[in-house]
Amino acid sequence: MEKYGNNGGRKKEATPLKEAFDDLLKAYRLKDKFDERLLLQAWPELMGKMVASRTTGLYIKEKKLFVKISSGPVKNELKMNRTKVMELIESKFGKGVIEDVVFL
């Protein structure tokens, strides 16, 4: 009577919700999109009030973060500190979420 003995690949022990959620995202190949959405939502917190208030557009395409800035001086400052912006993003979200930042 071992008809249902295999459990269909289920784990026998209970897993934390965060781990189960991460496994689900990986299984459906949604982890990258989820991380990109988190990055877009966290942009004001990452960059501060001054940069966030001058950001008019923000999107990710092909692992590149495109940021439209309304202020010329702020845009130039961000262009000069592109590596620092990348380091901020990588420290919060890990490596590989985005590969480049483009300021428009």
N, C-alpha and C positions, 0 to 999 in steps of 0.2 A: 504494500500500500504506500509506496514512496512516490505517489503520483505528483505531489506538490512539494517534494523535499528540496528542490533547487532554489526556490524563492525568486526565480527570475532575475538573479543578479542583485537582489536587495542586500543592503548591509544589515547585519543583525543588531548592532549596537545603535543607540541613538546618536545623532550628530547635531552639533550646534546649528542654529538657523542660518547664521552667516556662511558657514561652510556648505550647507545644503544649497543655499542660494547661489553661491559661487559655482558649485558643481552644475547647477541647472543652467546658469549662463554659459558655462563652457560647453555643456552638452548641446545646446541649441545655437552655439557660435554667436552669442550676443554680447560677450564680455567686452569686446572692443567698443561697440556702440554704446554700451552702458557707461564705460569709463569716459568716453567722449562727452556724453551728456552731463556726467558729473563735473567734468572740467568746465564746460560752458556755464553751468550753474555756479561754480565756485570762482569764476573769474573776478567778480567784484571783491570777494574776500582775499583772493591771492594778490591782486594788484593794488588794492587800496581804493579809497573813495575818490581821489582826484583822477586817477586813470579811468576808473569805472564810469565816472560821470561824463567823461569825454569819449567813451567808447560808444559808437553808434551802430556798429554791426559786428557780429561774432559768429563764425561758423567753421566747421572742420570738413575738409575734403581731401581724400587720399592721404590721410595722416599729416596734413598740414593745417595749422591753425591760422585762419585769416582774421585779422582784427582791423576794423575800420575805426580810425581815430579822427575826431573832428578838429583837433588842435595840432597845428604844424610843429610847434616846439616840443609838445609831448610825444608826438610821433617820432621826431628825430631822436629824442632822448631814449625812447624804447628801442629804436633801430640800433643805436650804439650799445645798448645793454641787452641785446637779443640773447646772448649766452646766459646771462643772469636770469632772464625770464624763463628760459628752458630749464635751468637748474631748479627754479622755484616749482615749476610744473612737475619735474621728475621727482623732486623730494616729496611732493604731496601725493602723486598718482603713480609713481614708478616709471621706469624706462619703457619706451615703446608705445605710449598712448599717442603721442604725436612725435614727428621727426623734425619738424621745422615750424617756425613762426613767421608769418608774413604780415607786415603792417601796411595797411592801405590808407 
